[in-house]
Amino acid sequence: MAKFVHKNKQLLHLDLSHMEMSSDQIKKLVPVISKATSLQAIHLCGNPGGTAEVVEWARTCLEANPEEPVKVLKSYVGTANQNNPATS
């Protein structure tokens, strides 16, 4: 998936919601995703590893690409709030 995201020049939104991703999986994928030049938004809602700490770390990584930062990171922490996602 990382190669696909990195090389795809037309990918605008990547929805990884409810993929049961751990924090380690998110941390491995985000640095690669941050280099995707066309990507404008990534969705991580409903992943057990999407803690507030990991989401903040991901936001920092995604904003660090000076060429074309990912503009939107959508996530919410935990599974109790699935009907009320917080967006940034």
PLY file of the C-alpha trace (Angstrom):
ply
format ascii 1.0
element vertex 88
property float x
property float y
property float z
element edge 87
property int vertex1
property int vertex2
end_header
0.00 0.00 0.00
2.83 2.39 0.83
4.29 2.10 -2.69
0.88 2.62 -4.25
0.23 5.77 -2.22
3.70 7.17 -2.80
3.69 6.65 -6.57
0.05 7.44 -7.33
-0.17 10.94 -8.81
-3.98 11.12 -8.78
-4.83 9.99 -5.25
-6.57 12.83 -3.41
-8.20 11.14 -0.41
-7.07 8.03 1.44
-9.71 6.49 3.70
-8.14 4.08 6.19
-11.08 4.29 8.60
-11.96 1.19 10.62
-9.03 -0.85 9.27
-8.07 -2.12 12.76
-4.68 -0.41 12.40
-2.39 -0.38 15.42
-0.30 2.63 16.37
2.78 0.85 15.00
1.09 0.31 11.64
0.00 3.95 11.47
3.51 5.09 12.39
5.02 2.99 9.60
2.59 4.23 6.97
2.39 7.96 7.73
5.99 8.89 6.77
5.47 7.29 3.35
2.08 8.93 2.92
3.59 12.31 3.77
5.60 12.14 0.53
2.53 11.65 -1.66
2.33 14.83 -3.72
-1.33 14.59 -4.73
-2.82 13.49 -1.39
-5.02 16.11 0.25
-6.70 14.15 3.03
-6.24 10.99 5.05
-8.94 9.45 7.22
-7.93 7.34 10.24
-11.23 7.21 12.12
-12.03 4.13 14.16
-8.57 2.57 14.31
-7.49 1.25 17.72
-4.03 2.75 17.22
-5.44 6.18 16.43
-4.87 7.58 19.90
-4.64 11.33 20.49
-0.86 11.01 20.72
-0.55 9.10 17.43
-2.94 11.47 15.64
-0.92 14.48 16.78
2.31 12.77 15.70
0.77 11.95 12.30
-0.42 15.55 11.89
3.13 16.78 12.52
4.58 14.34 9.97
1.99 15.18 7.35
2.52 18.92 7.73
6.30 18.53 7.50
6.32 17.97 3.73
7.18 21.46 2.43
6.38 20.59 -1.19
2.75 19.64 -0.70
1.59 18.99 2.87
-1.50 16.88 3.39
-4.14 19.46 4.13
-6.60 17.45 6.23
-6.16 14.68 8.76
-9.50 13.33 9.93
-9.57 11.17 12.99
-11.17 10.69 16.33
-9.93 8.85 19.34
-11.51 5.64 20.60
-14.54 3.77 19.38
-17.23 5.22 21.65
-17.53 8.37 19.53
-18.02 6.70 16.14
-21.17 8.70 15.45
-19.50 12.01 16.28
-16.07 12.21 14.64
-13.91 15.23 15.32
-12.21 16.65 12.26
-9.25 18.92 11.99
0 1
1 2
2 3
3 4
4 5
5 6
6 7
7 8
8 9
9 10
10 11
11 12
12 13
13 14
14 15
15 16
16 17
17 18
18 19
19 20
20 21
21 22
22 23
23 24
24 25
25 26
26 27
27 28
28 29
29 30
30 31
31 32
32 33
33 34
34 35
35 36
36 37
37 38
38 39
39 40
40 41
41 42
42 43
43 44
44 45
45 46
46 47
47 48
48 49
49 50
50 51
51 52
52 53
53 54
54 55
55 56
56 57
57 58
58 59
59 60
60 61
61 62
62 63
63 64
64 65
65 66
66 67
67 68
68 69
69 70
70 71
71 72
72 73
73 74
74 75
75 76
76 77
77 78
78 79
79 80
80 81
81 82
82 83
83 84
84 85
85 86
86 87
